[in-house]
Amino acid sequence: MFEAIALSFAIIFAHYACFLLALSQAKNWRRVGKTITPAASARFSGWISAGLSLLVCILIYGGSFATLLWPLLMGLSGLITALVLTYNPAWLLRALFWL
């Protein structure tokens, strides 16, 4: 039960990281509908969230499996972020609100 909860936190942190890193770019920020430039803290928070996802994976599964699981989680999160940016970019802001 604890592993499932921790894995869900790792997935949430990975999605949050990809969403923030995507929104830290000015072109994606404009696609969402915002006119001001994104803050530099969005990129920093994205990298912190990616690190937290890696840390959770290492603490739960150890270094050997975490080095396999974490890139797969980040790849899946990046794919979901790219699909959301293509289909409806405004969903990124709503997703960040719920995460």
C-alpha positions in Angstrom: 0.0 0.0 0.0 2.8 2.4 0.9 4.6 1.7 -2.4 1.5 2.5 -4.4 1.0 5.8 -2.6 4.6 6.7 -3.0 4.5 5.8 -6.7 1.5 8.0 -7.2 3.4 10.9 -5.6 6.3 10.2 -8.0 3.9 10.3 -10.9 2.3 13.5 -9.7 5.7 15.2 -9.2 6.8 14.1 -12.7 3.7 15.5 -14.3 4.0 18.7 -12.3 7.7 19.0 -13.3 6.9 18.6 -17.0 4.0 21.0 -16.9 6.0 23.7 -15.1 9.0 23.3 -17.4 6.7 23.6 -20.4 5.1 26.7 -19.0 8.5 28.3 -18.2 9.0 28.8 -21.9 7.6 32.0 -23.3 6.0 30.5 -26.4 4.0 28.0 -24.4 3.0 30.6 -21.9 1.5 32.7 -24.8 -0.3 29.6 -26.1 -2.0 29.2 -22.8 -3.3 32.8 -23.2 -1.1 34.8 -20.8 0.5 38.0 -22.0 3.2 38.5 -19.4 6.3 36.5 -19.5 6.6 33.5 -17.1 8.5 33.8 -13.9 11.9 32.2 -13.6 10.6 30.4 -10.5 8.5 28.2 -12.7 11.6 26.6 -14.2 13.3 26.3 -10.8 10.1 24.7 -9.4 9.9 22.3 -12.3 13.5 21.1 -11.7 12.8 20.8 -8.0 9.7 18.7 -8.7 11.6 16.5 -11.1 14.2 16.0 -8.4 11.5 15.1 -5.9 10.1 12.5 -8.3 13.6 11.0 -8.6 14.1 11.0 -4.8 10.8 9.2 -4.2 11.7 6.6 -6.8 15.1 6.0 -5.2 13.7 5.9 -1.7 11.0 3.3 -2.6 12.7 1.1 -5.2 16.4 1.7 -4.7 18.9 3.0 -7.1 18.9 0.1 -9.6 15.2 0.1 -10.4 14.8 3.9 -9.9 17.2 4.5 -12.8 14.8 2.6 -15.0 11.5 3.9 -13.6 12.3 7.6 -13.4 13.2 8.2 -17.0 10.1 6.2 -18.1 7.9 8.4 -15.8 9.5 11.6 -17.1 9.0 10.4 -20.7 5.4 9.6 -20.1 4.9 12.9 -18.4 6.6 14.7 -21.3 4.4 12.9 -23.8 1.2 13.9 -21.9 2.4 17.5 -21.7 3.1 17.6 -25.4 -0.4 16.2 -26.2 -2.1 18.6 -23.9 -0.2 21.5 -25.4 -1.2 20.4 -28.9 -4.9 19.8 -28.1 -5.9 22.4 -25.5 -3.0 24.4 -23.9 -5.3 26.1 -21.4 -5.7 22.7 -19.6 -2.1 23.0 -18.3 -3.1 25.9 -16.0 -6.1 23.9 -14.8 -4.0 20.8 -14.2 -1.4 22.8 -12.2 -4.3 24.1 -10.1 -5.4 20.6 -9.3 -1.9 19.3 -8.7 
